[in-house]
Amino acid sequence: MAICATYILDNGSGVLTVGVTSDLRGRIASHRRRYQGGPLLVYVERMGGIGEALERKASLEQLTQDERRTFVEARNPEWLDLMDRYREPGAMV
């Protein structure tokens, strides 16, 4: 079973996007190549498999943008770019 992650990105203009991946570094790099300046990884949650990750993504997508902001602020009050934790080779996901 692949290790997956559910994540939330802040695109810098007030939109928080929810996603799922089994390759966090690669997926965030892809987002950043596509969008100049790139979104910030403001929340990430490790999941046991794709089914669990997709269920979590669906529950987070049910939140309004304001609810997502409250959710992120409770876990990452400084809105740090959490990608710094995953830059090293061998880092989770």
PyMOL commands that set and color helices and strands:
alter all, ss='L'
color gray80, all
select helices_A, chain A and resi 24-34+50-61+65-75+82-86
alter helices_A, ss='H'
color red, helices_A
select strands_A, chain A and resi 4-10+16-21+40-47
alter strands_A, ss='S'
color yellow, strands_A
deselect
rebuild
show_as cartoon
